[in-house]
Amino acid sequence: MADVMPVGPRPVEADMGIKRVGHVVLKMRDLEVAKAFYGGILGMKISSESPIAIFFRFGDYHHDIGVFKVSEDAELPKENQVGLLHFALVVDSQEALVQMHQHLKDRGVTIEAMFDHGMTRSLYIYDPEGNAIEIYCEVPEYDWRTNDDFVGYLKPIDVEALTS
């Protein structure tokens, strides 16, 4: 087993240069299914495509999500395994979250869960091959800088009722 870094408090460098997450890369068995979901349902544009990979983007960034082809008999993600739990996509408002909720329902995408996390309101879905995705909006009135209890905050919500 490789050496594991110790867990616990340790000094933090003042500015290590990392600014944000750049992109997510997934493995999927079927690139056509990936195109239909990420391009068709989520509305992403294709930046680059080959027989082994597709790079999707929002807006003008070169790629936000990459999908690489694996064998047809590759196992689907399992609930109780080490690895990615989910990745998150941000919409710009609560109204946009409500619209995305309806958009996904209209296209037959199952909404697995909907939660108020205090600082965000979120819905959770799976892509066709079992990769979990959170789609959320920020809650502007929640100040996470002064309220650090959001880790355990989880309240079910009805997204459709958010605009009522």
N, C-alpha and C positions, 0 to 999 in steps of 0.2 A: 504494500500500500504506500502511496506517495506521502511525503511529509505533509502534515496538516498544520496550518498556522494556528497558534493558540487563540482561544476565544477569550474575550474580556477587554477591559479598558486598556488602551495603549495610546501613546501620543499620536496626534493627527497633524500631518504636515499642513502648513498654512494654506498653500494653494498648489495642489498636485496637478492642476491643469485639466482634469476631467470636468466637463460642463453639463452633459446630459446623456441619456441613452440615445444612441445613434440610429439603430434599427434592430429588428427582430428577424431571426432566420429560423424557419420551420422546416421540418421534413414531412413530406406527404407522398402517398403512393401514386396519386393521380393528378398530374398538372392541369388537366382539363377541368377537373373538379375544383382545383385551386383557382383557376381563372374565373369559373362561374361564380364562386363564392366571393373571393376578394375583389375581383373586377366587377362582376355583375351585381351582387347583393350589397357589398360594402362600398362600391363606387370608386375603387382605386384604379389608377391608370397604370398601364404596364410601361416600365422604363426600358426593360431589356428582357429578352426571352431566348432560351436555347432549349434543346431537347432534355437537358438535365436541371434547368432552373428558370424561375421567373422572378423578376424583381418588380415589386409594386410600389407605387408612391401616392401620396396625397400632395396636392399643390405642386410646388416647384422644387422640392427636395429630390435628390437622385433616387433614393429608395428608402422606404420605411419598413417594408416587410419583404424578405426574400423567402422563396419556397424552393427547396431542393427535392428532387425526385429520389425516392427510395424504392426498393423492390415491392412488387405487388403483394407479396406475402409478409411484408413487415408488420410487426405487431402494432396495434393502436396504443395510444397512451393509456396508462392504467392509473387509477385513483391513488393507489398506495405504492408509489415508486418515487425514487429520487428524480428530480428534474424540475422543469418549469411547471408552476401551478397555473399561471395564466399571464397574459400580457394585457395591457390596457390601452384603449383608444379614447381620446378626449373629444367631446363635442363642446361647442362654445356657449351653450346655455341650457337651462332646464327645458325650454321650449324645444330646442333641438333634440334633447334626449327623448322627449315625448314623441316627436316626429320619427326618430330612429326606431323607437319601440314599435310604432304602428307600421313603419316600413318593413321591419323584420317580420312582424306577424303576417303582413300581407304577402310575404314571400315564403311563408311556411317555416321560418326559422323559430325553433322553440326557445322561448325565454326561460332559462333555467332558474334564475333568481333575480330579485330586485331589492336593493338595500340602500338605506341612508347610512353613510359612514360618518356623518357629522360634517366633514369637510368636502365630501363628494356624495352625489346620488348616482347609483350605478345599476346597470343591468348586466347580466352574465349570460353568455351564449357559448356554444361550441361550433367550431367550423366542421365541415363534413367528415373530417378524420379525427375528431376528438380533441383538438387543441382548444383550450379554454380562453375566452376573450371577455374582458370587462370593458364595457362602454360607459363612460361617465361624464358628468358635468361637475364643475366646481360649485361649491356653495359659497358665494362671495361674503356672506355675513358671518361665516365661520372662520375665526382667526386661529389657524393651526399653530402659529408662532407662539401664542400665549396659552393655548389649550392643547396639552400634549396627551390627552386621554383618548385620541381617536383610534389607537391600535385595537382596543377591545370594543369599540362602538359599532354596533350592528343592529339596525332596526329595519325590519321589513317595510317596504313601501309599495304603494300602488302608483306606478308611473303615470297611468292614464289620469289619475286624480290630481296630479301636480299642477295642471293648468286650470283646474276648477276653482 
